[in-house]
Amino acid sequence: MYITIKSLNKTLGKFVELTDLYIGLPMLFIFLIMFSCTPFKMESLIFLTICIFLMLPIQMSKKNRMYKIIFLAFSYLFKCKEYSYFK
């Protein structure tokens, strides 16, 4: 008999992981500092909407957030590619 674990990621509630908090809390504090202490009110609201967009779950899986997909896309686009041609 085997004991299986659903996921090795630590979850906080239904679909919130610790990495989401590690990324989301600094974004929240940056927004609060920008909105309250600087004259950049409109820029801070734009920053907040981008942060909310990055934290949305996508349709592939409830645990995949947009920041993970964007990171994977950028790493694929900008990685060193080697092409080999065989005749």
DSSP file with accessible surface (Angstrom, degrees, kcal/mol):
  #  RESIDUE AA STRUCTURE BP1 BP2  ACC     N-H-->O    O-->H-N    N-H-->O    O-->H-N    TCO  KAPPA ALPHA  PHI   PSI    X-CA   Y-CA   Z-CA
    1    1 A M              0   0  225      0, 0.0     2,-0.4     0, 0.0     0, 0.0   0.000 360.0 360.0 360.0 132.4    0.0    0.0    0.0
    2    2 A Y        -     0   0  214      2,-0.0     2,-0.6     0, 0.0     0, 0.0  -0.847 360.0-139.4-108.3 144.7    1.3    3.4   -1.0
    3    3 A I        -     0   0  159     -2,-0.4     2,-0.4     2,-0.0     0, 0.0  -0.897  26.1-162.7 -99.6 121.6    0.7    6.7    0.6
    4    4 A T        -     0   0  126     -2,-0.6     2,-0.4     0, 0.0    -2,-0.0  -0.825  10.5-148.7-108.7 148.8    0.2    9.4   -2.1
    5    5 A I        -     0   0  124     -2,-0.4     3,-0.1     1,-0.1    -2,-0.0  -0.944   9.2-145.9-113.5 133.1    0.4   13.1   -1.7
    6    6 A K  S    S-     0   0  219     -2,-0.4     2,-0.3     1,-0.2    -1,-0.1   0.937  79.5  -4.8 -64.1 -47.1   -1.7   15.3   -4.0
    7    7 A S        -     0   0   40      2,-0.1    -1,-0.2     1,-0.1     4,-0.1  -0.999  47.8-146.3-149.9 145.9    0.8   18.1   -4.3
    8    8 A L  S    S+     0   0  152     -2,-0.3     2,-0.2    -3,-0.1    -1,-0.1   0.599  76.1  98.9 -85.7 -14.0    4.1   19.0   -2.8
    9    9 A N  S    S-     0   0   90      1,-0.1     2,-0.5    -3,-0.0    -2,-0.1  -0.530  80.9-119.8 -73.4 140.2    3.2   22.7   -2.9
   10   10 A K        -     0   0  151     -2,-0.2     8,-1.5     2,-0.0     2,-0.3  -0.688  33.2-160.6 -81.5 125.6    2.0   24.2    0.4
   11   11 A T  B     -A   17   0A  62     -2,-0.5     2,-0.6     6,-0.2     6,-0.3  -0.826  16.5-155.3-110.0 149.0   -1.5   25.5   -0.1
   12   12 A L  S    S-     0   0   82      4,-4.0     4,-0.3    -2,-0.3     2,-0.3  -0.845  72.1 -33.3-119.1  89.2   -3.4   28.0    2.1
   13   13 A G  S    S-     0   0   64     -2,-0.6    -2,-0.0     1,-0.2     0, 0.0  -0.711 112.2 -26.9  97.2-149.2   -7.0   27.3    1.5
   14   14 A K  S    S-     0   0  168     -2,-0.3    -1,-0.2     1,-0.1    -3,-0.0   0.984 131.6 -10.3 -74.7 -59.4   -8.5   26.1   -1.7
   15   15 A F  S    S+     0   0   72     -3,-0.2     2,-0.5     2,-0.1    -1,-0.1   0.180  99.5 112.3-129.8  19.6   -6.2   27.3   -4.5
   16   16 A V        -     0   0   57     -4,-0.3    -4,-4.0     4,-0.0     2,-0.2  -0.844  45.0-166.7-101.3 125.3   -3.8   29.7   -2.9
   17   17 A E  B  >  -A   11   0A   8     -2,-0.5     4,-1.3    -6,-0.3     3,-0.3  -0.635  33.3-112.8-103.9 165.3   -0.2   28.7   -2.7
   18   18 A L  H  > S+     0   0   48     -8,-1.5     4,-2.5     1,-0.2     5,-0.2   0.856 116.5  59.0 -65.8 -34.2    2.7   30.2   -0.6
   19   19 A T  H  > S+     0   0   63     -9,-0.2     4,-1.6     1,-0.2    -1,-0.2   0.855 100.9  56.5 -64.7 -31.9    4.4   31.4   -3.8
   20   20 A D  H  > S+     0   0    4     -3,-0.3     4,-2.9     1,-0.2    -1,-0.2   0.902 109.8  45.2 -63.5 -39.0    1.3   33.4   -4.6
   21   21 A L  H  X S+     0   0   62     -4,-1.3     4,-2.3     2,-0.2    -2,-0.2   0.885 108.7  55.8 -70.8 -38.1    1.6   35.1   -1.3
   22   22 A Y  H  < S+     0   0  162     -4,-2.5    -1,-0.2     1,-0.2    -2,-0.2   0.825 119.0  33.8 -63.7 -29.9    5.4   35.6   -1.7
   23   23 A I  H  X S+     0   0   61     -4,-1.6     4,-1.2    -5,-0.2    -2,-0.2   0.836 120.0  49.0 -90.6 -38.1    4.7   37.4   -5.0
   24   24 A G  H  X S+     0   0   20     -4,-2.9     4,-2.2    -5,-0.2    -3,-0.2   0.873 103.2  57.2 -75.3 -37.9    1.4   39.1   -4.1
   25   25 A L  H  X S+     0   0   82     -4,-2.3     4,-2.5     2,-0.2     5,-0.2   0.926 106.7  47.8 -65.5 -43.8    2.2   40.7   -0.7
   26   26 A P  H  > S+     0   0   66      0, 0.0     4,-2.6     0, 0.0    -1,-0.2   0.906 111.2  53.0 -62.4 -34.9    5.2   42.8   -2.0
   27   27 A M  H  X S+     0   0   31     -4,-1.2     4,-2.3     2,-0.2    -2,-0.2   0.914 109.5  49.0 -63.0 -40.5    3.0   43.9   -4.9
   28   28 A L  H  X S+     0   0   78     -4,-2.2     4,-2.6     2,-0.2    -1,-0.2   0.930 112.2  47.2 -64.4 -43.9    0.4   45.0   -2.4
   29   29 A F  H  X S+     0   0  118     -4,-2.5     4,-2.5     2,-0.2     5,-0.2   0.887 110.9  51.7 -67.8 -37.1    2.9   46.9   -0.3
   30   30 A I  H  X S+     0   0   83     -4,-2.6     4,-2.7    -5,-0.2     5,-0.2   0.928 111.2  48.7 -63.2 -42.2    4.4   48.6   -3.3
   31   31 A F  H  X S+     0   0   25     -4,-2.3     4,-2.8    -5,-0.2     5,-0.2   0.935 111.3  49.2 -61.9 -46.5    0.9   49.7   -4.4
   32   32 A L  H  X S+     0   0   81     -4,-2.6     4,-2.2     2,-0.2     5,-0.3   0.909 113.7  45.8 -62.2 -41.0    0.1   51.0   -0.9
   33   33 A I  H  X S+     0   0  105     -4,-2.5     4,-2.4     2,-0.2     5,-0.4   0.933 115.2  46.9 -67.7 -43.3    3.3   53.0   -0.7
   34   34 A M  H  X S+     0   0   47     -4,-2.7     4,-0.8    -5,-0.2     6,-0.4   0.894 116.1  45.0 -65.1 -38.4    2.9   54.4   -4.2
   35   35 A F  H  < S+     0   0   83     -4,-2.8    -1,-0.2    -5,-0.2    -2,-0.2   0.876 124.0  30.7 -76.2 -34.9   -0.7   55.3   -3.7
   36   36 A S  H  < S+     0   0   81     -4,-2.2    -2,-0.2    -5,-0.2    -3,-0.2   0.819 126.6  33.1 -96.2 -31.0   -0.3   56.9   -0.3
   37   37 A C  H  < S+     0   0   98     -4,-2.4    -3,-0.2    -5,-0.3    -2,-0.1   0.535 110.7  52.6-108.6  -7.2    3.2   58.4   -0.2
   38   38 A T  S  < S-     0   0   40     -4,-0.8     0, 0.0    -5,-0.4     0, 0.0  -0.834  78.9-117.8-125.8 164.0    3.9   59.6   -3.7
   39   39 A P  S    S+     0   0  116      0, 0.0     2,-1.4     0, 0.0     3,-0.3   0.379  87.7 101.3 -81.2   9.7    2.2   61.7   -6.3
   40   40 A F     >  +     0   0  107     -6,-0.4     4,-1.6     1,-0.2     5,-0.1  -0.442  36.1 142.4 -92.8  64.2    1.9   58.7   -8.6
   41   41 A K  H  > S+     0   0   90     -2,-1.4     4,-1.8     2,-0.2    -1,-0.2   0.943  72.2  44.0 -71.5 -46.3   -1.7   57.9   -8.0
   42   42 A M  H  > S+     0   0  124     -3,-0.3     4,-2.1     1,-0.2     5,-0.2   0.908 113.4  51.5 -68.1 -39.5   -2.7   56.9  -11.5
   43   43 A E  H  > S+     0   0  101      1,-0.2     4,-2.5     2,-0.2    -1,-0.2   0.874 108.1  52.7 -64.8 -35.5    0.5   54.9  -12.0
   44   44 A S  H  X S+     0   0    0     -4,-1.6     4,-2.2     2,-0.2    -1,-0.2   0.882 108.1  50.4 -69.3 -34.5   -0.2   53.0   -8.8
   45   45 A L  H  X S+     0   0   74     -4,-1.8     4,-2.2     2,-0.2    -2,-0.2   0.892 110.8  49.2 -68.5 -37.4   -3.7   52.1  -10.0
   46   46 A I  H  X S+     0   0   87     -4,-2.1     4,-2.2     2,-0.2    -2,-0.2   0.925 110.6  51.0 -64.9 -41.9   -2.3   50.9  -13.3
   47   47 A F  H  X S+     0   0   58     -4,-2.5     4,-2.4     1,-0.2    -2,-0.2   0.908 109.0  51.7 -61.0 -40.0    0.3   48.8  -11.3
   48   48 A L  H  X S+     0   0   49     -4,-2.2     4,-2.5     1,-0.2    -1,-0.2   0.914 108.7  49.4 -65.3 -41.7   -2.6   47.4   -9.2
   49   49 A T  H  X S+     0   0   87     -4,-2.2     4,-2.3     2,-0.2    -1,-0.2   0.899 111.3  49.5 -66.3 -37.4   -4.6   46.3  -12.3
   50   50 A I  H  X S+     0   0   90     -4,-2.2     4,-2.3     2,-0.2    -2,-0.2   0.924 111.6  49.6 -65.1 -40.9   -1.5   44.6  -13.8
   51   51 A C  H  X S+     0   0   12     -4,-2.4     4,-1.4     2,-0.2    -2,-0.2   0.905 110.7  49.1 -65.2 -40.5   -0.9   42.8  -10.5
   52   52 A I  H  X S+     0   0   94     -4,-2.5     4,-0.6     1,-0.2     3,-0.2   0.912 110.3  51.8 -65.5 -39.5   -4.5   41.6  -10.3
   53   53 A F  H >< S+     0   0  102     -4,-2.3     3,-0.9     1,-0.2    13,-0.3   0.907 109.0  50.6 -62.0 -40.1   -4.2   40.4  -13.9
   54   54 A L  H 3< S+     0   0   37     -4,-2.3    13,-1.8     1,-0.2    12,-0.5   0.782 109.0  51.6 -69.5 -25.6   -1.1   38.5  -13.0
   55   55 A M  H 3< S+     0   0   47     -4,-1.4    -1,-0.2    -3,-0.2    -2,-0.2   0.497  83.3 112.9 -91.7  -1.7   -2.7   36.8  -10.0
   56   56 A L    <<  -     0   0   87     -3,-0.9    10,-1.3    -4,-0.6     2,-0.2  -0.455  69.8-122.0 -69.7 138.7   -5.8   35.6  -11.9
   57   57 A P  E     -B   65   0B  65      0, 0.0     8,-0.2     0, 0.0     2,-0.2  -0.535  27.9-138.3 -75.4 148.5   -6.1   31.8  -12.3
   58   58 A I  E >   -B   61   0B  39      6,-1.9     3,-0.6     3,-0.6     6,-0.2  -0.604  21.9-103.4-106.8 172.4   -6.3   30.6  -15.9
   59   59 A Q  T 3  S+     0   0  189      1,-0.2     3,-0.1    -2,-0.2    -1,-0.1   0.738 108.0  70.9 -71.1 -24.2   -8.5   28.0  -17.4
   60   60 A M  T 3  S-     0   0  138      1,-0.2     2,-0.3     2,-0.1    -1,-0.2   0.922 120.6 -14.0 -61.3 -42.9   -5.9   25.2  -17.7
   61   61 A S  E X   -B   58   0B  51     -3,-0.6     3,-0.7     3,-0.2    -3,-0.6  -0.980  59.0-124.8-158.0 147.1   -5.8   24.7  -14.0
   62   62 A K  E 3  S+     0   0B 125     -2,-0.3    -1,-0.1     1,-0.2    -2,-0.1   0.784 111.5  54.0 -67.4 -24.4   -7.0   26.6  -11.0
   63   63 A K  E 3  S+     0   0B  60     -6,-0.1     2,-0.5   -47,-0.1    -1,-0.2   0.661  86.7  92.5 -85.8 -17.4   -3.5   26.6   -9.5
   64   64 A N  E <   -     0   0B  48     -3,-0.7    -6,-1.9    -6,-0.2     2,-0.2  -0.684  61.0-164.6 -78.8 124.0   -1.8   28.1  -12.5
   65   65 A R  E >>  -B   57   0B  20     -2,-0.5     4,-1.6    -8,-0.2     3,-0.5  -0.655  31.8-110.0-102.4 163.5   -1.6   31.9  -12.3
   66   66 A M  H 3> S+     0   0   38    -10,-1.3     4,-2.9   -12,-0.5     5,-0.3   0.849 115.1  61.0 -64.4 -33.1   -0.8   34.3  -15.1
   67   67 A Y  H 3> S+     0   0   34    -13,-1.8     4,-2.1     1,-0.2    -1,-0.2   0.877 104.1  50.4 -65.5 -31.5    2.6   35.2  -13.7
   68   68 A K  H <> S+     0   0   47     -3,-0.5     4,-2.2   -14,-0.3    -1,-0.2   0.927 112.8  45.5 -68.9 -41.7    3.6   31.5  -14.1
   69   69 A I  H  X S+     0   0   49     -4,-1.6     4,-2.4     2,-0.2    -2,-0.2   0.911 113.3  49.3 -69.0 -39.9    2.5   31.3  -17.7
   70   70 A I  H  X S+     0   0   52     -4,-2.9     4,-2.6     2,-0.2     5,-0.2   0.914 110.8  51.0 -66.5 -39.2    4.1   34.6  -18.6
   71   71 A F  H  X S+     0   0  146     -4,-2.1     4,-2.4    -5,-0.3    -2,-0.2   0.927 111.1  48.0 -62.8 -42.8    7.4   33.5  -17.0
   72   72 A L  H  X S+     0   0  104     -4,-2.2     4,-1.9     2,-0.2    -2,-0.2   0.899 111.8  50.1 -64.9 -38.4    7.3   30.3  -19.0
   73   73 A A  H  X S+     0   0   48     -4,-2.4     4,-2.6     2,-0.2    -2,-0.2   0.934 112.5  46.1 -66.6 -44.1    6.5   32.1  -22.2
   74   74 A F  H  X S+     0   0  113     -4,-2.6     4,-2.3     1,-0.2    -2,-0.2   0.897 111.8  51.4 -66.3 -38.5    9.4   34.6  -21.7
   75   75 A S  H  < S+     0   0   52     -4,-2.4     4,-0.5    -5,-0.2    -1,-0.2   0.873 112.9  46.3 -67.2 -32.9   11.8   31.8  -20.7
   76   76 A Y  H >< S+     0   0  141     -4,-1.9     3,-0.5    -5,-0.2    -2,-0.2   0.916 114.6  46.4 -71.7 -42.4   10.9   29.9  -23.9
   77   77 A L  H 3< S+     0   0  102     -4,-2.6    -2,-0.2     1,-0.2    -3,-0.2   0.870 120.1  36.8 -69.4 -36.6   11.1   33.0  -26.2
   78   78 A F  T 3< S+     0   0  153     -4,-2.3    -1,-0.2    -5,-0.2    -2,-0.2   0.294  88.4 113.3-105.5  12.1   14.5   34.3  -24.9
   79   79 A K  S <  S-     0   0  118     -3,-0.5     2,-0.5    -4,-0.5    -3,-0.0  -0.439  80.5 -92.5 -79.8 159.4   16.3   31.0  -24.2
   80   80 A C        -     0   0  117     -2,-0.1     2,-0.5     1,-0.0    -1,-0.1  -0.576  45.5-159.4 -72.6 122.9   19.3   30.1  -26.3
   81   81 A K        -     0   0   76     -2,-0.5     2,-0.5    -3,-0.0    -1,-0.0  -0.891   8.3-164.1-109.7 133.5   18.2   28.0  -29.2
   82   82 A E        -     0   0  178     -2,-0.5     2,-0.4     2,-0.0    -2,-0.0  -0.970   6.8-162.8-116.3 125.4   20.5   25.7  -31.2
   83   83 A Y        -     0   0  199     -2,-0.5     2,-0.4     2,-0.0    -2,-0.0  -0.889   3.3-167.9-107.7 136.1   19.3   24.5  -34.5
   84   84 A S        -     0   0   95     -2,-0.4     2,-0.5     2,-0.0    -2,-0.0  -0.982   5.3-156.5-125.3 139.3   20.9   21.5  -36.3
   85   85 A Y        -     0   0  192     -2,-0.4     2,-0.5     2,-0.0    -2,-0.0  -0.952   7.0-171.3-118.2 126.5   20.3   20.6  -39.8
   86   86 A F              0   0  171     -2,-0.5    -2,-0.0     0, 0.0     0, 0.0  -0.980 360.0 360.0-118.0 131.7   20.8   17.0  -41.1
   87   87 A K              0   0  228     -2,-0.5    -2,-0.0     0, 0.0     0, 0.0  -0.644 360.0 360.0 -94.0 360.0   20.7   16.2  -44.8
